[in-house]
């Protein structure tokens, strides 16, 4: 049985309608997903370039999170330095107050308070841990922060010793006897030296925090630029795609009308044989 034969005009209209339907479906997909390139089929070059940029942005974001944790770890150490400084100032107040004590009982009470406060320094340093890292209690631990997985950009932060009775620490002795002027003078000298040591170690930790914060801000901006670059390659222009859809729907209606006119022409020719 012979097949159905279509005129050239009808075939042309059908092909045009089929292509228009394809374009409408593609435009609707872009509007629904917001993406001009959904897969390598759409645009292999743009797809893989965008993927590389997105992968790099994800890696930088992972590094950014670790940098943020490092900032918190060093900030805890700095907060502890400030708290220890407050304790040392309290110790100086006790020593200066001992000059006005008049009885043995008063000296005994002041000595006990002094020794108790000194021991609190070690309690505080032991408590200043963040996620298992303590940078001030003389454990010898360190904090290593990697800024990139493609370069050797890294920062190592060594811990400091802020315990009370070590040569590398604050060198504040317990068992103070504040009843004599010479003992009080020795205690004041120890405390002044401890304050100077605290200030020096706080500057060291503070410079590390400043550097980490700088790298954190850079990593945020860098990851954002990488993602923006990827988006430029694959995101659809919603306004343009919306206008395209209206134009394609109009073209589709015109195509349907044109197909109807072509069919009418064939029917007119057929009527001549009746």
C-alpha positions, 0 to 999 in steps of 0.5 A: 500500500503506497504511503501518504504523500505530503506536499512540500508546503505541508512538510516545510510547515511541519518541520518548522513547527517541530523545530519551534516545539524543540526551542520552546521546550529548551526555553522552558527548561532554561526558565525552570532551572535557571541554567543555560547550560545544564549538561555537556550536551548543551555546551561542552566547553562552557560546562566543563569550564564552569565545573572546574571553577565550581570545584575550585570554589568548593575547595577554597570554601573548605579551606576557608572553613578551616581558616575560620576554625583556626581564627577561633582557636587563636582567639580563645588563646588571646582571650585567655591571655587577657584573663591571665593578665587580669589575674596578674593585676589582681596579684599586684593589688594583693601585694600592694595591699599587703603593705598596709596589713598590720597583723600576722592573721592578715598576712596569712590571709593575703598569702593564701589569697595570693597563692590561690590566685597564682594556681588559678593561672594554670587552671585557666591555661588548661581550660583554654582549649578549642577543638582539642588544641591548646596554644597556651598551656606548654604542651608543645602543640601547634596549629597548622593551617593550609590555605591552598591545596595547589600551593605550599601556602601554609601557616604554623602557629606554635603554642606559648607557655603561660603556666605560672612557674616555669622559666619559659612561662610566667615565672611566678612563684607560689609560697609568697610571704608578703609580710616583708618589704623585700618579699613584696618587691620581689613579688612585684618584680615577678609580676611586672615581668609576667605582664611583659611576657604576656604582652609579648606573647599576646602580640605574637598570637595577635599577629597570627590572628590578623594574618588568618583573618586577612586570608579568611577574607581573601578566601571568601572573596576568591571563592565568590569570584570563582563561583561568579565566573562559573555562573556567567558561563552557565546561568540563563538570562531569565528576562531574555528567555522569557521574551524568547518564549513569548516569541516562540509561542507566537511563531508556533501559532503562526506555524499552525495557521500556515499549516492550516492554510497549506492544507486548505490549498490542497483541499481546494485542488481536490474539489476540482475533481468532484 
